[in-house]
Amino acid sequence: MSEGTDFTTTGVSRFPNRDLGVKRFRCEVGVPLAEQKELGHNRWHPDIPPLVEVGLGEELILECGGYDDYQLQDDDDPRDIQNFDLFRTHPLTGPVRVDGVKPGDLLVVDILDVQPLSGIGYSNILPGMGGPLASWFPEGFKTVWDLHGTSATSRQIPGVAIPAISHPGITGVAPSHDLLRVWNEREDPLIADGLAAPRLDAKDASVLRTLEGEEWERVAATAARTIPPRENGGNMDIKNLSRGSRVFFPVFVEGALFSAGDFHFAEGDGEVTWNAIEMDGVGWFRFSVIKDGMARYGVRTPMFRPSPFDPDFGTRYISFTGLSAAGGEQKYLDTTMAAVQAIEQAIEYLGKFGYTPEQAYTIISVAPCEMHVGGIVDIPNAAVVLKVPLDIFDKDILPRNV
C-alpha cells in the first residue's frame, strides 16, 4: 500500500496532496521493541525520556506492536504460546510530554480513532496464564484471527464472527517517584507467591526507550511492570475506551508522560482468558487539560466517557447468572466467584452447540460480552450476570423444545 492512501498508511488523509499536519510515529511490523526501542518502553517509570512533546489541543498518531512483542506467528503451531516470554509483554509507544500539564491536573485524552496495523490478531489461552480458569487448559489454546474491518473470523473457531470494537488496552501516564515507590511496596510481597508480576528477569527484557548503561540499570531496578491497571491507568482493558472516548487521567509528573499500546480489535468484559483479540495497532489521540482537576473533582484513578460507537445487539443476548455459592461451597458476597460461576455455565452451555471448552472460553473473552454485578447486598450471595451476544454465531443457540 503506497503512502497517502488511507488511515492505515498515513493517518492524515486518503489524498496524497492533503496533509492534516498530524505527527505519526511508526512501528516496524514484525520487529521487537528492543530493536526499535526509540519508539517506546515496556515498563512504567517517570525518568523514561519522552518520545515527543506536544501542546494542548494537538493530535498525535501512535503505532504500536501487539502485546506479544511479535512473538506470535500466523500458523497453527502452538510452540510460540508454549515458549511465550511474558517479560516482553506490552510494548508501549511514548511517553508523550504534554506542555503545560502539571501534577494535580487532569490530562484529557480524546481517542479519535483506533485501527489494526497488520490485519492479524491473536487471542490465546497461554499455558499458566489463562485467567480464572487457567487450570482447565494446561496446554493452552492458540487462536489466530483475520481482521476484516468490521469483524474478525478465525479458522480455529469456525462459525463465529466477532464485531470490531477496537481500543487500546493500555493508556496511561507516568507515576511520580513517590507513587512508584508505593506500587512497589504494596506489590513486592505478592511477587514471591506469584500474585504479582516480578519486575526484572535474567534476560533484561525491560525496554526504557533510549536509556542505556548505568542509567538503564537505575531505572530498571524500580520500574513497574505494565501487567496490572493502577492509579495512572495502564492495563485497564476496558472495551468501551474505543474511538470517540474521552479519558480523564490524574497527573503525577510534569507533562503527564502519556503512553499507549496493547491494542485490541475486540474484547469481552473481563478479558477472561487474559487475551482479547490482540493486534498491533494505530491510535489517534488529542490532548487537553483540566487544571487542578484531581482536587476539584476528587479524582484518584482515571475516569472516562465511553465510546458512542458500540455493536448494536439490542436485546439479542443470552445471559448467564453466577453466584458466590456452588454446591457445598459458600463465600460471602464474592463477585469473583460469582463471575467464574457464570463463565463456567456459559462454557458448558456453548458445548451443547459443538464448541470445545477452549473455543467457548475464547469466545467469552473476545466477543463484546457484557458482565455486570447484579447484586452485592443480598447476603451472603453476590450475583453476576454474563451476557453473550446471539448474533455472533452462524447458528441459533437459544434453548428450545426439540
JODA-V640980 format. One record per residue. N is the residue number from 1. PHI is phi in degrees with one decimal (999 if undefined). PSI is psi in whole degrees, 0 to 359 (none if undefined). OMEGA is omega in radians with two decimals (999 if undefined). Layout:
BEGIN
{{N;PHI;PSI;OMEGA} {N;PHI;PSI;OMEGA}}
END
This chain:
BEGIN
{{1;999;131;-3.03} {2;-84.4;163;3.11} {3;-60.9;143;3.00} {4;81.1;21;-3.10} {5;-99.7;321;3.13} {6;-162.7;186;-3.04} {7;-58.9;323;-3.05} {8;-74.1;350;3.06} {9;-107.2;319;-3.14} {10;-120.5;329;-3.13} {11;77.2;4;-3.09} {12;-117.6;329;-3.14} {13;-171.0;156;3.01} {14;-81.9;349;-3.09} {15;-103.6;128;-3.06} {16;-63.7;339;-3.14} {17;-99.2;14;-3.11} {18;-123.6;108;-3.09} {19;-118.8;121;-3.12} {20;-84.1;0;3.05} {21;75.2;24;-3.14} {22;-94.1;123;3.11} {23;-66.9;140;3.13} {24;-129.0;132;3.09} {25;-109.3;119;-2.94} {26;-95.9;143;3.02} {27;-104.0;132;3.08} {28;-81.4;114;-3.04} {29;-61.4;134;3.09} {30;88.0;356;-3.07} {31;-105.0;123;3.14} {32;-59.6;154;-3.10} {33;-59.5;325;-3.12} {34;-60.7;338;3.14} {35;-97.6;359;3.01} {36;-142.7;48;-2.94} {37;-66.9;342;3.08} {38;-62.8;343;-3.13} {39;-74.9;329;-3.05} {40;-179.5;215;-2.95} {41;-157.6;166;3.08} {42;-131.1;22;3.03} {43;-140.2;160;3.06} {44;-99.3;131;3.05} {45;-166.3;141;-3.10} {46;-71.0;346;-3.07} {47;-98.7;10;3.04} {48;-72.2;126;-3.07} {49;-63.8;139;-3.13} {50;-66.3;146;3.05} {51;-72.9;322;-3.05} {52;-161.8;157;3.01} {53;-116.1;135;3.13} {54;-126.2;160;3.06} {55;-94.5;167;3.10} {56;-61.4;136;-3.11} {57;87.5;352;-3.13} {58;-80.4;160;3.13} {59;-118.1;154;3.08} {60;-141.1;149;3.00} {61;-115.8;123;-3.07} {62;-119.6;120;3.00} {63;-92.0;151;-3.09} {64;-153.8;143;3.01} {65;-68.0;164;3.12} {66;-68.3;168;-3.08} {67;-58.4;336;-3.07} {68;-81.6;353;-3.12} {69;60.4;38;3.10} {70;61.6;36;3.01} {71;-85.2;335;-3.02} {72;-90.0;145;-3.07} {73;-118.3;150;3.13} {74;-82.4;73;3.09} {75;-154.0;180;-3.10} {76;-99.0;10;-3.13} {77;-80.7;120;-3.08} {78;-80.9;0;-3.05} {79;-63.5;332;-3.14} {80;-69.1;330;3.07} {81;-81.3;334;3.12} {82;-75.6;334;-3.12} {83;-109.0;24;-3.03} {84;-67.6;131;3.13} {85;-95.2;103;-3.10} {86;-66.9;337;-3.12} {87;-69.5;343;3.12} {88;-90.6;358;-3.03} {89;-66.9;152;3.03} {90;67.1;59;2.89} {91;-64.2;128;-3.13} {92;-113.9;149;3.03} {93;-98.7;128;-3.08} {94;139.5;196;0.01} {95;-78.5;155;3.06} {96;-104.4;120;3.10} {97;-90.5;123;-3.10} {98;-101.8;115;-3.05} {99;-62.5;135;3.08} {100;88.4;0;3.14} {101;-99.0;131;-3.04} {102;-127.1;161;3.07} {103;-54.3;138;-3.08} {104;96.2;343;3.06} {105;-77.2;171;2.90} {106;-109.3;122;2.99} {107;-81.3;126;-3.13} {108;-103.4;120;-3.11} {109;-119.2;118;3.02} {110;-92.0;124;3.07} {111;-89.3;101;-3.02} {112;-80.4;327;3.11} {113;-166.7;155;3.04} {114;-140.9;131;-3.13} {115;-140.3;158;3.01} {116;-66.8;157;3.08} {117;-101.3;304;-3.10} {118;-98.8;342;3.11} {119;89.0;7;3.08} {120;-119.6;137;3.12} {121;-128.2;164;-3.13} {122;-137.2;146;3.03} {123;-145.8;76;-3.01} {124;-91.3;149;2.86} {125;-90.7;103;-3.11} {126;-76.0;135;3.09} {127;-55.4;125;-3.14} {128;82.6;354;-3.12} {129;-132.4;41;-3.01} {130;-97.3;30;3.09} {131;71.9;205;-3.02} {132;-66.3;340;3.12} {133;-109.4;29;-3.10} {134;-55.7;324;-3.09} {135;-66.8;341;3.10} {136;-70.7;333;-2.93} {137;-129.5;66;-3.07} {138;-63.0;334;3.13} {139;-87.7;350;-3.09} {140;76.9;184;3.14} {141;-157.9;126;-3.07} {142;-100.5;130;3.10} {143;-130.9;128;3.07} {144;-112.7;133;-3.09} {145;-115.1;140;2.95} {146;-95.2;122;-3.05} {147;-95.0;114;-3.00} {148;-104.5;23;-3.14} {149;94.4;287;-3.12} {150;-100.2;350;3.14} {151;-154.8;166;3.12} {152;-128.2;142;3.07} {153;-130.6;157;-3.10} {154;-138.1;139;3.06} {155;-69.2;338;3.13} {156;-79.7;340;3.13} {157;-132.8;75;-3.11} {158;-67.6;155;3.08} {159;85.1;11;-3.13} {160;-132.3;135;3.03} {161;-124.7;121;-3.05} {162;-99.5;120;-3.14} {163;-71.4;148;-3.11} {164;-73.5;135;2.89} {165;-144.5;67;-2.91} {166;-71.4;141;-3.04} {167;-162.0;156;2.98} {168;-79.8;123;3.09} {169;-66.4;330;3.13} {170;-120.6;122;2.85} {171;-135.9;134;-3.10} {172;-169.9;171;3.13} {173;-118.4;166;-3.10} {174;-74.5;145;3.00} {175;-78.8;157;2.93} {176;-73.7;169;3.06} {177;-61.2;321;3.14} {178;-65.3;316;-3.14} {179;-66.9;321;3.10} {180;-60.1;319;3.10} {181;-62.3;320;3.10} {182;-62.1;315;3.12} {183;-55.6;310;-3.07} {184;-65.1;321;-3.13} {185;-66.0;324;-3.11} {186;-85.8;338;-3.12} {187;-96.2;331;-3.08} {188;-54.1;318;3.14} {189;-63.4;341;-3.11} {190;-86.9;341;-2.99} {191;-63.8;317;-3.09} {192;-60.6;330;-3.14} {193;-92.8;7;3.13} {194;73.8;18;-3.10} {195;-97.6;359;3.02} {196;-149.7;156;-3.05} {197;-81.9;129;3.09} {198;-64.2;150;-3.05} {199;-79.6;323;-3.01} {200;-119.1;155;3.00} {201;-137.7;168;-3.04} {202;-65.6;338;-3.07} {203;-93.8;5;3.10} {204;53.6;58;-3.09} {205;-81.0;356;3.14} {206;-67.8;124;3.05} {207;-109.5;124;-3.02} {208;-126.7;50;-3.04} {209;52.0;238;-2.96} {210;-91.1;4;-3.13} {211;-68.6;140;3.12} {212;-142.8;168;3.01} {213;60.2;222;-3.08} {214;-62.9;325;3.13} {215;-67.8;320;3.06} {216;-60.6;313;-3.11} {217;-60.6;319;3.14} {218;-63.2;312;-3.09} {219;-71.2;317;-3.10} {220;-61.8;330;-3.08} {221;-62.8;330;-3.10} {222;-120.2;355;-3.11} {223;-60.9;145;-3.05} {224;-95.1;141;3.02} {225;-64.4;157;-3.10} {226;-93.5;6;-3.04} {227;-61.2;308;-3.06} {228;-93.6;156;2.89} {229;-73.3;151;3.11} {230;-145.0;193;-3.10} {231;-60.7;336;-3.12} {232;-84.9;0;-3.01} {233;100.4;251;3.10} {234;79.3;222;-2.98} {235;-81.5;67;-3.08} {236;-78.0;333;3.06} {237;51.2;49;-3.14} {238;-101.4;116;-3.00} {239;-65.2;335;-3.09} {240;-87.1;5;2.97} {241;-85.9;60;-3.07} {242;-106.2;191;-3.08} {243;-59.2;135;-3.07} {244;94.8;354;3.10} {245;-75.4;155;2.99} {246;-128.5;126;-3.07} {247;-116.2;138;-3.14} {248;-112.3;107;-3.09} {249;-99.7;130;2.95} {250;-63.9;142;-3.07} {251;-108.1;133;-3.06} {252;-117.2;345;-3.12} {253;-137.6;161;3.06} {254;-56.9;130;3.09} {255;81.3;357;3.09} {256;70.1;316;-3.13} {257;59.3;72;-3.09} {258;-85.9;140;3.05} {259;-138.3;159;-3.14} {260;-146.1;156;3.09} {261;173.2;199;-3.14} {262;53.7;49;-3.07} {263;-68.9;142;-3.14} {264;-121.8;139;3.00} {265;-78.0;322;3.14} {266;-162.5;161;-3.08} {267;-164.6;149;2.97} {268;-96.9;157;3.08} {269;-54.7;130;3.13} {270;95.5;339;-3.11} {271;40.2;59;-2.76} {272;-68.1;335;3.12} {273;-85.6;357;-3.00} {274;83.1;6;3.04} {275;-134.0;133;2.83} {276;-87.7;198;2.82} {277;-81.7;98;-3.03} {278;-81.0;138;-3.11} {279;-147.0;156;2.83} {280;-76.0;145;-2.94} {281;-150.8;177;-3.11} {282;-128.6;125;3.09} {283;-118.9;140;3.13} {284;-114.6;121;-2.99} {285;-128.4;149;3.01} {286;-127.2;143;-2.98} {287;-120.7;136;3.00} {288;-148.3;186;-3.00} {289;-145.4;150;2.91} {290;-116.9;111;-3.05} {291;-65.9;136;3.13} {292;53.9;29;-3.03} {293;-67.7;332;-3.14} {294;-62.3;312;-3.14} {295;-73.8;319;-3.09} {296;-61.1;324;-3.05} {297;-115.5;4;3.10} {298;65.5;37;-3.06} {299;-90.4;126;3.09} {300;-115.3;334;3.10} {301;-134.8;164;-3.04} {302;-59.0;144;2.95} {303;-113.4;160;3.10} {304;-153.7;154;2.92} {305;-100.0;119;-3.02} {306;-69.4;164;3.12} {307;-61.2;141;3.04} {308;-79.8;356;-3.08} {309;-107.6;114;-3.09} {310;-139.7;146;2.95} {311;-56.7;133;-3.04} {312;-100.8;98;3.10} {313;-100.5;358;-3.11} {314;55.5;236;3.08} {315;-100.1;14;-3.03} {316;-82.3;69;3.08} {317;-133.1;159;2.83} {318;-117.1;131;-2.98} {319;-113.2;140;3.12} {320;-116.0;142;-3.14} {321;-112.0;141;3.07} {322;-126.5;151;-3.11} {323;-125.6;163;3.05} {324;-86.8;41;3.08} {325;-155.5;141;3.09} {326;-156.5;123;-3.10} {327;57.5;236;3.14} {328;-92.6;3;-3.11} {329;-93.8;132;3.14} {330;-134.1;129;3.01} {331;-125.5;159;-3.04} {332;-94.2;111;3.06} {333;46.5;44;-3.08} {334;-92.6;100;-3.09} {335;-69.8;332;3.09} {336;-64.9;313;3.10} {337;-60.9;318;-3.14} {338;-63.1;319;3.12} {339;-63.7;317;3.13} {340;-63.0;321;3.11} {341;-61.5;319;3.11} {342;-65.2;318;3.14} {343;-63.3;315;-3.14} {344;-60.4;319;3.12} {345;-66.1;321;3.12} {346;-64.3;320;3.11} {347;-62.9;314;3.13} {348;-62.2;319;-3.13} {349;-64.2;313;-3.13} {350;-64.8;335;3.06} {351;-62.6;333;3.11} {352;-68.8;346;-3.12} {353;-111.7;20;2.98} {354;98.0;1;-3.12} {355;-90.4;134;3.06} {356;-69.2;162;3.07} {357;-56.0;322;3.12} {358;-63.0;315;3.13} {359;-65.3;316;-3.10} {360;-64.6;316;3.14} {361;-61.8;319;3.11} {362;-64.5;316;3.13} {363;-57.1;315;-3.12} {364;-62.9;327;-3.10} {365;-78.0;330;-2.98} {366;-108.8;333;3.11} {367;-72.0;158;3.14} {368;-73.0;57;3.07} {369;-70.9;151;3.11} {370;-115.8;134;3.11} {371;-128.6;128;3.11} {372;-146.1;160;3.13} {373;-80.1;123;3.07} {374;-80.4;322;3.14} {375;-165.8;140;3.03} {376;-132.7;33;-3.14} {377;-126.6;342;-3.03} {378;-89.3;79;-3.02} {379;-59.1;141;0.09} {380;-95.2;2;-2.93} {381;-103.7;124;2.88} {382;-79.9;154;3.09} {383;-128.4;133;3.12} {384;-126.1;141;-3.13} {385;-112.9;132;3.05} {386;-116.0;119;-3.10} {387;-107.2;123;3.14} {388;-110.0;123;-3.12} {389;-68.0;134;-3.11} {390;-73.7;328;-2.93} {391;-82.0;3;3.04} {392;-81.6;347;-3.08} {393;-96.7;150;3.09} {394;-91.3;13;3.09} {395;-137.7;161;3.09} {396;-80.3;121;-3.14} {397;-111.9;16;3.05} {398;-75.6;145;3.07} {399;-71.9;145;3.13} {400;-161.6;162;3.01} {401;-68.3;136;-3.13} {402;-80.8;none;999}}
END
